[in-house]
Amino acid sequence: MDKLFLLIIAALLLFFLHEYYLLYFKNIESISDSKLEELFIKLKIALIKDLPKYMVRKHQDDGNDYRRVYARARDILYKILDRYRYIYLNVENKYGSIEIKHNPNFHINGAGRIVINNIDEIEQDVLLCFCFYLYLGGYMRHTDGLVPDTKNMFQILDYLIDKRNSAEAVFFKGLVFKYGVEIDTMPDLEFATKLLNLAGQKGVGLASFELEGINKFSYLYSTNAEKPA
């Protein structure tokens, strides 16, 4: 009986150590997409619900734990969205590269933000490419790096949807609401479902793939968010 009890304790300990390793340390490149999404949800909920309370209790002013978890969640989301890298690869293949420093229609300011000067003159695929970078930030050719700017991103997406009837913009907006406008904010799965359904009706085949994960997302958010404080 004692041996059985010890084996159960050892198995539980190994399970939790493995989950902790997956959550914080395992190379993202070696984790499956479905597992990445599960880890992302757990990290997001930790950022929203668990870590702020922990930091208040421990009087931690530096926020190192928060930044560490935030960075891990952001890197995982980068990897998840890597399946849609065609958004910027198509632009690079089509135009060679975007000469962003000397373009009369847009430029990058000193803070690493895209400034649109004449949106009507910019190709639709280039605008969508901008949105990809504006969501999480990153490096485009001929830039020193772009900072996340979801306000600007939504302005571009809404323009593409309203003025150019872009199905891809509807799809990308659905992605943003599925994964959350910010790393440390909850998603709007109901609105994401509506947008992804609309994108599918407009002919975006990948919308069905993202819709398949909505129910799983709802379950994981509900089960993880109900943990006692």
Sequence and secondary structure as in RCSB ss.txt:
>XXXX:A:sequence
MDKLFLLIIAALLLFFLHEYYLLYFKNIESISDSKLEELFIKLKIALIKDLPKYMVRKHQDDGNDYRRVYARARD
ILYKILDRYRYIYLNVENKYGSIEIKHNPNFHINGAGRIVINNIDEIEQDVLLCFCFYLYLGGYMRHTDGLVPDT
KNMFQILDYLIDKRNSAEAVFFKGLVFKYGVEIDTMPDLEFATKLLNLAGQKGVGLASFELEGINKFSYLYSTNA
EKPA
>XXXX:A:secstr
 HHHHHHHHHHHHHHHHHHHHHHHTS GGGS HHHHHHHHHHHHHIIIIIHHHHHHHHT  S HHHHHHHHHHHH
HHHHHHGGGTHHHHHHHHHHSS   TT TTEEE TTS EEES GGGS HHHHHHHHHHHHH B  TTSS B   H
HHHHHHHHHHHHHH  HHHHHHHHHHHHH SSTTS   HHHHHHHHHHHHHTT THHHHHHHTHHHHHHHHHHHH
TS  
